Amino acid sequence: MRDPLVRAVVINWNGREVLEPCLRTLLASSYPNLSVLVVDNASTDGSAQFVRDEFPSVSVSEQSSNLGFAAGVNVGLKAALEEGADYVLLLNNDIELDGDAVSALVEAALAHPESAFVGPLIYYADRPSVIWSAGGAVSFWTGNIRHLGLREEDAGQYAEVREVDYVTACAVLASAKAVSAIGLMDEAYYMYNEDTDWCIRAGDAGFGVLFAPSARIWHKVSMSSGGGLTPFKIYHRLRSTLRFFSLHARLYHWLGIVPFTVARTLCFAVRELAGGKGANVTAVLRGTWDSMTRQRRT
């Protein structure tokens, strides 16, 4: 297939200040068969009108409420599939792309048609040579989900295309064929680990998950959750992690998950209390309780 149709879907919530470089670098892509949709989750900062005014070639889908990341992605996925896209490029609004990133992702996808998802090499935007993610790994024995390469200076140590457990949906090329087979993102996650869940489901269905380092992007990390380690981020990450393992871990995995999770949580609580950050500890307790009772606070 020569130059398959790629529909880029940018998920936005009150991100007007980061949308401009995201869309500018995306539209400057060397890939020739690319269209762009912004799914706006009821922003109040004029994001949707800004896109219409400044980027008239970009489509905008405005939502009446903040759906969360997974549900916002699903709006874009449905639109892309209905339009006959071969691949869907999912992007956070705080991403900037190398000019050849989309072409590199498509090239890797075409070379590995058994792969559902292809992810790029992702750097911190404020430290352009420091890696944020080179794919990801899941340990079902310790209950740990982690980015490979996190905070490492890029010295070529992740230069090979390879299979990984997951790639982050802040920037991922998804095969329309695979999405049709495995389904959309699980909206119960709201945010965090919906991408890991998606990738594990793809693997269970016989598809691969690929890391393609020649595709390079830069990420302004945690913009949507307020930046840094906030109670909001802690709550949603913990809740989503517990949901992920409750769905995918085998019964015997919990022999390791429980003690490792308790130990990590206690160490975190002691550290945060010592630093006067009681709100972060409260977020842990709420996240744990809400996960157990299947509640969600936004």
ZIHUCOR-V847522 format. One record per backbone hydrogen bond with DSSP energy under -1.0 kcal/mol. CO is the residue of the C=O (numbers start at 0). NH is the residue of the N-H. If there is no record, write none. Layout:
# ZIHUCOR-V847522
CO,NH
CO,NH
This chain:
# ZIHUCOR-V847522
4,85
4,86
5,34
6,88
7,36
8,90
9,38
11,40
14,17
14,18
17,21
18,22
19,23
20,24
21,25
22,26
23,27
25,28
32,5
34,7
35,58
36,9
37,60
38,11
39,41
39,62
45,49
46,50
47,51
48,52
49,53
50,54
54,57
58,37
60,39
67,71
68,72
69,73
70,74
71,75
72,76
73,77
74,78
75,79
76,80
77,81
78,82
79,84
80,83
85,175
86,6
87,173
88,8
89,171
90,10
93,219
95,217
97,100
98,29
99,103
100,104
101,105
102,106
103,107
104,108
105,109
106,110
107,111
111,114
113,207
115,174
116,209
117,172
118,211
120,216
121,131
121,132
122,218
126,129
128,153
129,123
130,150
132,121
134,147
135,164
135,165
136,145
138,142
138,143
143,138
145,136
147,133
148,151
151,130
161,210
165,135
167,170
169,91
171,89
172,117
173,87
174,178
175,179
176,180
177,181
178,182
185,188
188,190
189,68
189,69
192,196
193,197
194,198
195,199
196,200
197,201
198,202
199,203
200,204
201,206
202,205
207,115
207,116
208,163
209,118
210,161
211,214
214,120
215,97
216,122
217,95
218,124
218,220
219,222
221,226
222,225
227,229
229,233
230,234
231,235
232,236
233,237
234,238
235,239
236,240
237,241
238,242
239,243
240,244
241,245
242,246
243,247
244,248
250,253
251,254
252,255
252,256
253,257
255,259
256,260
257,261
258,262
259,263
260,264
261,265
262,266
263,267
264,268
265,269
266,270
267,271
268,272
269,273
270,274
271,276
272,275
276,280
277,281
278,282
279,283
280,284
281,285
282,286
283,287
284,288
285,289
286,290
287,291
288,292
289,294
